[in-house]
Amino acid sequence: MARILIIDDDLDVVESLTMVLEGNGHLVVARFTTADLLATVKEAHPDLIILDVVFPGDDQAGFKAARLLAGDREVQHLPVLMLSAVNQLSNLGFSFSEKDISRDFLPVTGFLEKPVEPACLLAKVASLLRPNP
């Protein structure tokens, strides 16, 4: 069982993710904003963070949050799964995927597109929680 922190402004998404994760033995803590992010993470003591990209008032809040987490020595070891519909919501002419993960641009451990099938979510969570040899 892992402690998972979900940071997403969409109550429906948080509730559905929570149902899937808790139904599979995980403990879920949810926040609906990236405000006070580092304090939230340090207080929650998660094993994994699931992070949205787009928040009200800031379409890049999740990217900024990922960079903030990656830059903090106390929490940078935590796996971060970016789970977002940013590709569907934007008209950028390109999309984000796991191939874009990098220390400088997209410092997360995994990326999944919303909506995500429960089995796919659980498989990704399990792979990110598995210790690397």
N, C-alpha and C positions, 0 to 999 in steps of 0.2 A: 504494500500500500504506500502510495506516495502522497505528499501534500502538494497540491497544485494551485497556483495563484492564477486566476483568470482576470485579465484587465481588458474590459470591453464595455463600451457604452450602451450596447443593445441588450436590454433585459431578456428578450426572447432567446438570443444567442447564449447568454450566460446560463439561463435556465436549462436549455437543451444540452449544452456541454456538461453542466453540473449533473444532470440526470444520467448521462452516458458514463461519465467518469466515476461518480459515486456508485452507480450500479455495477461497476467493475472494481470496487474496493478502494478507490482513491478518496482522499479528503480534499474538498474544494473550498477555497477562500476566493471571494470575488470582490473586485473593485470596478467602478464604472468610470474612472478618470485616471489620467496619468499624473495628476497633481500629487505632490509629495511622494513621488515614485520610490525614491531610495528608502525613505522612512517606512513606506508600506511594505516593501520587499523585506527589509530587515526585521520588521515586526512580524510578518507572516511566516518567515523561515521556510519558504517553499523548496521543494525538490525540483520543481519545473515551473516555468512561467509561460502562460499562453497569452499572447499580446496581439491586440487588434492594431490596425494602422490608422484608420480615420476616426477622429473624435470630433464632436461639435466644436466649431471654431478653429480647428486645426487639422487639415487633411494629412499632415505629416507627423502628427503627434507620436504615432507608434514608431516611426523611424527615429525620431529624436529620443524617444524612451529607450529604444534598443541601444543607441549609441551611449546614452547616459549609463545604462547598466554595464555595458562593455568597458566603460572607463572607470568603474568603481572597483577597487581591489577587493572589497568585501563580498561583492555579489557577482563579479564577472565570470566566476566558475559555473554559475547556474545555467542550465540549458534553457533557451528561450525559443519557443515555437511561435512564429508569427502566423496567425490565422486571420486572413483578411479577404474581403471582396474588393480590394483596391483595384484589381484588374478589371472588374466589371463596372466599377463606379467612375473610373477615370477615362478620359479620352486622350491618353498620352501617345497613342500610336505604338506602344510597346507594353510589355507586361513584365511582372516580377515572378520569379520562381526560385527554386533552390539553387539554380546555377548563378544567381546574383549574390549569394551569400559571400560576404568578405568582411574582413576586420574593419575596413574603413567605410564601405558603402552600406552594407546590410549585415551588421554584426549579430546575427542570430544563429541558432543551431539548426533550425528547420523552418520550412515555409509550407503552408497548405492554403489552398484556395477555398473560400466559403462559397456555397455550403459544402460541408465535408460529411461524408458518410461515416457513421459511428465506427465501423470496423477499420476504416482508414485512419481515423483519429486515434483509436486505441493502439493500432499498430505503430503509428508514428510516436505516440507518447511512450510506448514500451521501448522503442529503439533509442529514444533520447534519454531515457532513464537507465538504460543498460550501461554499466561502466565500460569505458574503452580500455582495451588491453594495452 
